[in-house]
Amino acid sequence: MAHPNSLAGLSATIQMWIERSRQRRALGELVERNDRHLLADIGLSAEQARREANKPFWVPSKKASSLKKSDDALEKIWRAASDRSKMLGRKF
């Protein structure tokens, strides 16, 4: 990764924040729709998902594998939510 004070480092940080914000918004939508089946598929309870979705974009997820709250898990959530929305004819 580029040095955090470089332009490339700043760009990478902003991209990460945008992605994290998008993923958390999608996770929040799953909670709002009360999609417990999809939440169960990704290994999160509604409360865990709500806590993660409510975090500001600049706060990284804790690397707790038991809760699956890493940024990788958020990407999995986003993909699953997007796939399900496509099946239902909705867009995020």
Secondary structure, DSSP 8 states (H G I E B T S, - for coil): ---TTSHHHHHHHHHHHHHHHHHHHHHHHHHHTT-HHHHHHTT--HHHHHHHHTS-TTS-----TTTT-SHHHHHHHHHHHHHHHHHHT---
